[in-house]
Amino acid sequence: MASFTIRPLARADHAQWLPLWDGYNAFYGRSGATALDSAVTAMTWSRFFDAYEPMHALVADEAGRLIGLTHYLFHRSTTAIEPICYLQDLFTGEAARGRGVGGALIQAVCEQARLAGSPRVYWQTHETNSTARRLYDQVAERSGFLVYRKML
């Protein structure tokens, strides 16, 4: 039985959410000279509590201590009437890894998507993130699509 619970992010969580958010960004190389602007972090945080924003956050809580986070959003699609759910960020603290936290967070996002009537949850990860990919290969199917981007 898990010693943690998954719950919605609360405003009072900011001090514990921030180190997890920073850890997630550092993992993807967004630290030091390439760190996100603090205005981006502040806006991201505020969006979680804005009823007009389609962005949401869940956290893994172990006895009042946050050990993981996930951020997800709903968007329109040309291939469905219902909103599609994009799981944008998923991170667990180092001490919590290997305990099912990531899988529980994914499952919780999927449940929120079902409740919203979404037919699909999707996410992406870097090709070198082999640890996460082992989990993802167990809980979902790879779509075969490659992601391209062009910075403007």
C-alpha positions as CSV (number, residue, x, y, z in Angstrom):
1,M,0.0,0.0,0.0
2,A,1.3,3.4,-1.0
3,S,2.4,5.8,1.8
4,F,1.5,8.8,-0.3
5,T,-1.7,10.3,-1.7
6,I,-2.3,12.1,-4.9
7,R,-4.3,15.4,-4.5
8,P,-4.8,18.7,-6.3
9,L,-2.2,21.4,-5.8
10,A,-3.1,24.0,-3.1
11,R,-2.0,27.6,-2.8
12,A,-0.3,26.7,0.5
13,D,1.9,24.2,-1.4
14,H,4.1,26.9,-3.1
15,A,7.1,26.5,-0.8
16,Q,7.2,22.7,-1.4
17,W,6.2,22.8,-5.1
18,L,8.9,25.2,-6.1
19,P,11.9,22.9,-5.3
20,L,10.2,20.1,-7.3
21,W,9.5,22.5,-10.2
22,D,13.2,23.6,-10.0
23,G,14.3,20.0,-10.0
24,Y,12.2,19.2,-13.0
25,N,13.6,22.1,-14.9
26,A,17.2,21.3,-13.9
27,F,16.6,17.7,-15.1
28,Y,15.8,19.1,-18.6
29,G,18.7,21.5,-18.5
30,R,16.8,24.6,-17.7
31,S,19.0,25.9,-14.9
32,G,21.8,28.3,-14.4
33,A,22.2,30.5,-17.5
34,T,19.3,28.7,-19.2
35,A,16.9,28.8,-16.3
36,L,13.3,29.8,-16.8
37,D,12.7,33.4,-16.2
38,S,11.1,33.9,-12.8
39,A,8.1,35.5,-14.5
40,V,7.4,32.2,-16.3
41,T,7.4,30.3,-13.0
42,A,5.1,32.9,-11.4
43,M,2.7,32.8,-14.3
44,T,2.7,29.0,-14.3
45,W,1.9,29.0,-10.6
46,S,-0.9,31.5,-11.1
47,R,-2.5,29.5,-13.9
48,F,-3.1,26.5,-11.7
49,F,-5.5,28.7,-9.7
50,D,-7.2,30.6,-12.5
51,A,-10.6,29.1,-13.3
52,Y,-10.3,30.4,-16.9
53,E,-7.1,28.6,-17.6
54,P,-7.2,24.9,-18.8
55,M,-4.0,24.1,-16.8
56,H,-4.1,21.9,-13.7
57,A,-1.7,20.4,-11.2
58,L,-1.6,17.4,-8.9
59,V,0.9,16.5,-6.3
60,A,2.0,13.4,-4.5
61,D,1.8,14.1,-0.7
62,E,3.5,11.9,1.9
63,A,2.6,12.9,5.4
64,G,2.4,16.6,4.4
65,R,5.6,16.6,2.3
66,L,5.4,16.9,-1.4
67,I,7.3,14.2,-3.2
68,G,6.1,14.6,-6.8
69,L,4.1,16.8,-9.2
70,T,2.4,16.7,-12.5
71,H,0.9,19.5,-14.6
72,Y,-1.6,18.9,-17.3
73,L,-3.9,20.8,-19.6
74,F,-6.8,20.3,-21.9
75,H,-7.0,21.6,-25.4
76,R,-9.1,21.4,-28.6
77,S,-8.2,19.0,-31.4
78,T,-9.1,18.6,-35.0
79,T,-9.5,14.9,-34.4
80,A,-12.0,14.9,-31.6
81,I,-15.0,16.8,-30.2
82,E,-14.0,16.3,-26.6
83,P,-10.9,18.1,-25.1
84,I,-7.6,16.2,-25.3
85,C,-5.4,16.0,-22.2
86,Y,-1.7,16.8,-22.5
87,L,0.3,15.7,-19.5
88,Q,3.0,18.4,-19.7
89,D,5.2,17.9,-16.7
90,L,5.9,14.9,-14.4
91,F,8.6,14.8,-11.7
92,T,9.3,13.0,-8.5
93,G,11.9,13.9,-6.0
94,E,15.0,11.7,-6.0
95,A,14.2,10.0,-2.7
96,A,10.7,9.0,-3.9
97,R,11.8,7.4,-7.2
98,G,11.0,3.7,-7.7
99,R,8.1,3.8,-5.3
100,G,5.2,4.1,-7.8
101,V,4.8,7.9,-7.5
102,G,5.2,8.6,-11.2
103,G,2.7,5.9,-12.2
104,A,0.2,7.1,-9.6
105,L,0.5,10.6,-10.9
106,I,-0.1,9.4,-14.4
107,Q,-3.1,7.4,-13.3
108,A,-4.5,10.4,-11.5
109,V,-4.2,12.6,-14.6
110,C,-5.9,9.9,-16.6
111,E,-8.8,9.8,-14.1
112,Q,-9.1,13.6,-14.3
113,A,-9.2,13.3,-18.1
114,R,-11.9,10.7,-18.0
115,L,-14.0,12.9,-15.7
116,A,-13.6,15.7,-18.2
117,G,-14.8,13.5,-21.0
118,S,-11.4,13.4,-22.7
119,P,-10.7,10.4,-25.0
120,R,-6.9,10.6,-24.7
121,V,-4.0,11.6,-22.5
122,Y,-0.6,12.0,-24.1
123,W,2.8,13.2,-23.1
124,Q,6.4,13.3,-24.4
125,T,9.8,12.8,-22.9
126,H,13.3,13.2,-24.1
127,E,14.7,10.2,-25.9
128,T,17.5,9.9,-23.3
129,N,15.2,9.7,-20.4
130,S,15.4,5.9,-20.2
131,T,14.2,5.6,-16.6
132,A,10.9,7.4,-17.3
133,R,10.5,5.6,-20.7
134,R,10.5,2.2,-18.9
135,L,7.5,3.4,-16.9
136,Y,5.8,5.0,-19.9
137,D,6.2,1.8,-22.0
138,Q,4.3,-0.1,-19.2
139,V,1.4,2.3,-18.9
140,A,0.9,3.6,-22.4
141,E,1.7,3.1,-26.1
142,R,4.2,5.1,-28.1
143,S,2.4,6.9,-30.9
144,G,5.3,6.8,-33.3
145,F,5.2,10.5,-33.9
146,L,8.3,12.6,-33.6
147,V,8.2,16.1,-32.1
148,Y,9.6,19.1,-34.1
149,R,9.9,22.6,-32.9
150,K,11.1,25.9,-34.3
151,M,12.0,28.6,-31.8
152,L,10.8,32.1,-32.7
